[in-house]
Structures are given as C-alpha cells and as structure tokens.
Amino acid sequence: MQSAQSINNNEPSNRYRNYVLAMLTLVYVFNFIDRQLLVILQESIKKELHLSDTQLALLSGFSFAVFYVVLGIPIARIADKGSRRNTVAISLGLWSIMTACSGLARNFFQLLLARIGVGVGEAGGSPPAHAMISDYFPPKKRSTALSIYSAGIYFGILIGFLMGGYLNQHLGWRTAFFVVGLPGVLFSLLFYLTVKEPRKGATDDNPAVQTHSLTEVVKVLYSSKTFVFLAFASAFNVFCIYGLMNWAPSFLQRLHGMTSAETGKLLGPILGIGGAAGSFAGGWLTDRFGKTDRRWYLKIPGYAIMIVTPCIAGAIFFQSALLSVACFGLCALLQSIYLGPSLSVAHSLVPASMRSLTSAVFFLVINLIGLGFGPLVVGFISDLLKPSLGVESLRWAMSIVVVVSIVSTTLFFTTAKKLAVDLKPKG
C-alpha cells in the first residue's frame, strides 16, 4: 500500500476515509486503555506502594495532565507544519512503551516518571488526529466523524477496565501494565504503513496552506467569545467526568466491597458502551439538528449535562452497588455527548491550517482544569475528610462534582447564545 506522506489530487474514496477514521479511532482506544489502566489498578498500587488518595490523583490526573497539555501545543505546531500521520504514529509508540515501563516502578517517584512519559506521548495523539479527520470529512459530516473518533475514549475504558481488573486479580498490577502497553507499539507500525497524510484543507472551499504561530492562533481564538466560553464549559464537564470516573473503581471497591475483577467486569462495559453511545449520539444529533440552527451544537450538550446532574447524585449516594453502577453508566452516556460537537464548533472558527493548534489549545484548557484538577480535588478532599469520616470520605469528596456539573450546563447554554454571532460557515 502507498506510504507517501501526501495523498494525490484525487479525492479519497468513502471507503478509505472510513478506514482512516477507524484507524484513528483505534489509536484513541489505545490512548485511553493506557491512560485509564492505572485507575482500575490504583487500589492495588496504593496498598503496595503505601500511597495517599492525593498521590493517586497526582498519578492519574495532575502530573499526567500538565505534561499532556503543555507539550500538546508545540507538538501540534510541528504537526500543523509537517505530517500529522507521522506525529500520531510516533506518539502512539512512545506512550505504549511508557505504559509498559509503569510495571517496573518500585516507588511513587518512579511511577510518576512513567506516567509523565505516558502524558508526553499522548500529547501528540489527538490534536493531529482531529486535524486529519477535518481534512478527510466535510463540515456537514465532521461532527459525526469526530464523535465516532471520540467514542474511542469509552471503548478504551471498557477494554482497560476489563483487562486491567482481570489481570490485576490473577497476575498482579505490574503484569497488567506490560500486557496492555506493548501491543500499541506494533499498532503504531501498522498505522504508519497504511494511513496517508491528507492535504491540509482538503474538504474546505477555501483551504489555507500557510502555517501560523501559537500567538496568531490564540489571538484568533480569544477574539471569539464562543471559543472562550466553549473551552470553559467543556473544561468543567471534563472536571466532572474525571472526578467521577477516575474514582469510580476505588469508590465501588471501598464502599461496596467489590474486587478489582468484579469492578472491571461491571464498570468497564457499562461505561464503555454508555460513553460510546453518547459520543456517537452527540455527533449524530447535532449534525442533524444543527443544519437549520447551529446553536443546537451546544444546546444539546447543555441539555445532556443538565439531565446528568441527578444521575451523579444517584451514583454517589445510592446504597445499592448495582444502582450505583447503573447511574455511573448514565453519567458516561450523557457526559460524553459534548466532545464531538464542541470540536466541530472549534474547528469551524478557524482555517484548516490552525486546526491542530486549535485542538491543542482546547485540550490544554479542558484537560488542565478537568483532568488536572478533577481527580486531584476529589482526592485531596477525601484525604482531608478521612480522619472524621473514614471510608465515607470518598463519597462526600465526590459530591463536589454535582455543583461543578451545574456550572458546566449553564456555560454551555451561554455559549450557544454567543455562537450565532461568532460562527460563520467555512464550507
């Protein structure tokens, strides 16, 4: 198969477009298998390495997020100037190797360095992938395509939780890191050999071929009230997602007495299937209703997050383990609706040559606030309350997510009002 870095002037077939989308989605599956594997293993890691909840949160959230979002900017800049395909392939190989290295850690510091390595690798995954999808799919199909790609998050969680829970129970957490990390190295080679670099702006009427500095991109984005509100609306939703999902396995094991295998078997499928369904539904619904009124690209996520708020309370406070897991599944379904539409709106605000950097800036905001502080705030509050509440401290620490969810839905509806003024069709 041709391995040249640029496709020729002929339009790629629908079959090949879909193949590229499937390959990029599988890369994202690997991304979240490796990222969330630690979450299902963290109770075993905590016991062996004698860690606090705050340290666990630093491993699964803040330390990972800082390197992930900061390095995402220069890597996206390189991708916009060169080959997005090559950037994705190299990044996948790197984070897979660092995931396997996590199994060698003997203390908190060593595991922290390995997790930073995973974050460095994954920084080069999504922004170039978003830009490739936008160059393979025209604006009217872009939200659906980006939502299918985003569903990789939840398939990754499904596989990571199932495999991680099983491997941890029977072979230990160190083996789980080895078994899950190494296949990604092989897949990175397959991706490099079979996926072609699309022409920048291939699906736009007026494609831009020049490159832009970070300053220029930030200036364009900051001038748009839509992007600013959208980034913070999404960031607070991501705070809720990680504040819940990164602690859900520990919550079920501590407060409902589940083993890691039982947790993975129950939580993996319900989060994976629910989240993937929500992600796809978000793209399909917004592409359908957004044809006549583009504000639906943000109103639909706003309504979804409004509905999810009581589900969050149910997940935390129901005394039945099955009801709690069911509510976690509803949370995954509704909270996942936002990403495809949000990325589609963000990419519509800028020319094609700015899209990798736009995704990187967007991810910087949402992951620094959401991934960086969601798990960390919950872990810190849990440690703070533990002397007085014991094991119940985690339940009450997670309840902060209810308040943040209300802030997120309010911001999505505010952003929808800004969209009609700021967003001008590009294609």
Secondary structure, 3 states (H helix, E strand, C coil): CCCCCCCCCCCCCHHHHHHHHHHHHHHHHHHHHHHHHHHHHHHHHHHHHCCCHHHHHHHHHHHHHHHHHHHHHHHHHHHHHCCHHHHHHHHHHHHHHHHHHHCCCCCHHHHHHHHHHHHHHHCCCHHHHHHHHHHHCCHHHHHHHHHHHHCHHHHHHHHHHHHHHHHHHHCCHHHHHHHHHCHHHHHHHHHHHHCCCCCCCCCCCCCCCCCCCHHHHHHHHHCCHHHHHHHHHHHHHHHHHHHHHCCHHHHHHHHCCCCHHHHHHHHHHHHHHHHHHHHHHHHHHHHHHCCCCCCHHHHHHHHHHHHHHHHHHHHHHCCCHHHHHHHHHHHHHHHHHHHHHHHHHHHHCCCHHHHHHHHHHHHHHHHHHHHHHHHHHHHHHHHHHHHHHHHHHHHHHHCHHHHHHHHHHHHHHHHHHHHHHHCCCCC
